[in-house]
Amino acid sequence: MHLYRNWFLASRPWSFAMTAISVSVGSALAAIAGPLDWSLLLLALVSAILLHAATNLINDYYDVAHGVDTVASATAQYRPHPIVEGKLPNRQVQRVAYALFVFASLIGLYLAWICGWTVLWIGIAGVLAGLTYTAPPLKYKYLALGELSVFLMWGPLMVEGAYFVQRRSLSLDALWVSLPFGVLVALVLLANNIRDIDLDRRHRIRTLAVVLGRRGGLVAYLLLMVLAYAGILALAGMLTPWVLLIFLTLPLAYRLLARMVRAVPADADAQTAKLDTAFGVLLVVALVLEGLIG
């Protein structure tokens, strides 16, 4: 039982909410345009979550292998980290991650066969982004490209992919709707990297926060948060006013920003993810209400 629990925790299941929201946003938009195929939605969701779990495992594996994540790291202080704690053999973690990439890819290939080969190219982009995030030779997280990748994966690619699975076409509306949520998901990584500036500098890792510095990173954090809400205002002219429900999260955003300015908490990424979840759930609710009521 403890072994299964360790694998479950190592996959970071609490982060899957963002993936579920991205897939749901694309699917809800597709449902406004026509009937929803729930079996295809479920397959797309399972594939995306398997890919997310594989990415979490392989990135933690390489962060531990590179000596970035240790028992003294902030990440290991506020959440369970079975790999750092030695509860899972490193090589097994690597093999399980690769196996999850394979399973996610098999589902993706089936969806591509059923729905169209655009799904294949979106899937390939997702797999490559997950595999090379901290793994050599690219290790692009260490080149200040992590936030851009996260924005693209959880924003345009995942939302458009879920939409395409249902409608067999891409959508400009889906692209625009994906942008505010993609920005907020990128904010989770930026919060993590602001917290870890000193650690990353010691390991010669160039994240966006390291490049900008702590003050510059916090300014970028504020600007991206403002940009996400400004994007919702822009969407209000394209969608129905239901999308304005998202502004119910503004008090949460304000408290989070005030806390970040006072002192970046150890769980800065988790706190930002809570805002993402509230923002994303209300976005899905707004799209469902638009489809049901107009």
N, C-alpha and C positions, 0 to 999 in steps of 0.2 A: 504493500500500500504506500509506504514512504517513497519507494522508487517511482511509482506513477505520479505521486504528488510532486516530486522533485522535477520530473520532466514537464509536468503541467506548469509549474512555476517558472521553469527556465524558458518556456515559450513566451512568457509575459502575456498571459491571456487578457489582462485588463486593457492592453493596448488594441485589442481586436475591435473595440467599439468604433474606432475611427474607420477601420476597414468596412465594417457593417454599415456605417453611415454613408460612406462614399458609394458603395454598391446600391444602397437604398435610395440615395438621391438620384442616381442615374435611372434606376428602375421606376421610381415615382414619376420622373419626367416622361419616361416612355409610356407609362400608364395613362398620362394625360392625353397622349396622342393615339392610343389604341389599347386593345386588350393586353393583359399581363399574363405571361406564361410563368407560373410559379415554379415549375420544375427547373426551368432555365435560370430563374433568379437564384434558386437554391444552389444549383451547380456553380454559378458564377461566384456566389458568396463563399461556398466551401473552398473553391480554388483560390480565391483571394486571401482567405484566412490561412490556408495551408502555406501559401507563399509568404505571408506576413510572419507566420511562426518560423518558417525556414530562415527568413532574413534575420529575425531576432536571434535565433540560435547561432547562425554562422557568424554574425557580427559580434556577439558576446564571446564566441570561441576565439576569434582573432584579437579582440581587445584584451582578453586574458593572455593569449599567446604572446602579444606584443608588450605585456606588462603594464598596460594602461589601466585595466580593471584589477584591483586588489581588494583585500578585506578592508583596507583603509580608505578606499575610494568612496566618494559621497554616494554613488549609485548603490553600493553594497550596504550602506548605512540605513537607508530608508525603505529598501525593498529586499525580498529574498533573492539571493543570487547563488543558486546551487552549484554553478560552475566554479565561481570564485571560492566557495566554501568547500570545494573538493568532494561534493556529494555525487557528482557525475563525472565519469572519465572524459577527458578532453576529446580523445579520438572518437569516442562514441557519440559525443555531441556533434562533431563534424559529420560523421556518417549519417546520423539521424537527420541533420539539416539537409544534406544532399538528397536523402530519400524523400523528404517532404517537398523539395523542389521538383523531384521527379513526379510525385503524385499530383501536385498542382499543375504541372505541365501536361500530364495525361488528360486531366479534366479540361484544360485549356485547348488541347488538340481536338477533343471531342466537340467542344463548343465551336471551334473554328470550322470543323467539318459540317456541323449542323447549321451554323449561323453565317459563316463567311470568314474569309482568311484575314480580314482586318483584325479579328480577335487574336490571330496568331502573332501579328506584329506587335500588338499591345502587350501580349503575354511575354514575348521575347524581351521587350524593353523592361518589363517588370522583373523577370528572372535575372537579367544582366545587372540591373540596378541593385537588386538584393544581394547577388553573389559578390559584387566588386566593391561594395560600400566600404568595408574595412579589409577586404582580402587583397593580397598582392596579385597582380602587379599594380593595379590602379589605386586602391585604397583612397578613393576620391573624397571620403569623409575628411581625410587629413589634408585635403587641398581646398578647403573652404567651399565645397560643392554640395555638402549634405543637405542644406536647407532647400536648395534649388531642386535636388532630386526628390525630396519628400513632397515638395509642392507639386511637382509634375505627376508623381505616382498617385498620391491620394486626392489630387485635384483632377486635372483634365483626363489623364489616362484611365483611371479607375472609373470615374463617372461616365466618360464617353464609352468605355468598354461595356459597362452594365447597360447603358442605353442601346448600344449596337446589338447586344445579345437579344434584346427584345424587338427592336424595330428594323434590324438589318441595315442600318444606315447611321452615319454620324449626324450630330446635331449642333448647330451654332448656339442654340439656346442652352444645351447641356454644357457646352464649353464655358459660356458666361457664368452659369450657375455654379460650376465647379470651382471657379477662381477664389471666391471668398473663403470657402471651407479649406481649399488647398493651402491658402495663406496661413490659416490658423493652425493647420497640422504642422506646417513648417515652423511655426512659432514654438511648438513643443520642443523641437530639436534646438532651436536658438536658445530657449530658456535653459536647457540642459548644458549647452556649450558655454553660456555666460557663467553658469555655476562652476564649470570645470576649467575656466580660463587658466588658472595657475597650474593645475595638473597637466593640461594639454601643453602649455609652454614648456614644462619640465621634460615632456616626452617629444618635444619638437613637432607637435601636431598643429597644423594651421587650419583651425576652424574659422568660420566667419566671425565668431566672437573674438578670437585671438587677433584676427586682422583688424577689427574695429576697435578693440579694447573694451573694457567693462562699460565705460560711459557711452561709447559709440554703440555697443551692443544693446544697451538699454534704450537708447534713442531709436535704434532700428526696431526693437521690440515694440515700442510705442507706435511707431509709424506703421508697422505691419498690422497691428491691432486696429488702428484707425482705418487703414486701407480695407480691411475685411468688412468693417461696418459700413464704410462708404460704398463698397461693392453691393451690399444689400440694398442701400438706398437707390443705387442705379438699377438693381433688379426690380425694384418696386414699379418702375415704369414699364417693365417687360412682362412681369408676372402680375398676379392679383395682389391686393394689399395684405393678404394673409402673410406674406413674407416678412412684414413688419413685426410679426410676433417675435422674431429673433432679437429685437431690441429689448425684450424682457431680460436678456442676459447682460445688459449693460452694467447693472450694479455689481455683478460677479466680475466682470472685466475690470471695473474701476478698483475693486478691492484687491484683485490680483496685481494690477499695475502698481498700486500704492505699496503693496508688500514687496514687490520686486525692487522698487526704488529704495525702500528702507534698508533692506538686506536680502540678497538673493537666497531663498530657502534651499535646504538640501533636496527637497522634493519639488523644485521649481518646474520640472517637466511634468510631473504628475498633476500639479496644481493647474498648469496650463491645459493639460489634457482634459481636466474637468470642465473648463470653459469650452473647449472644442466639442465635448460631448453634448453639453447643454445647447450650444449654438447649432450643432448638426442635427440633433433630435428635433429642434423647433423648425429647422429648414425642411426636414422630411415631413413633419406635421403640416407645414404650410403648403407643401406641394400636394400632399394627400387631400387637404381641404380644397385646394384649387381644383383637383380632379373630381372631387365629389360634389362640391357646391358651386365652384366657378368663381 
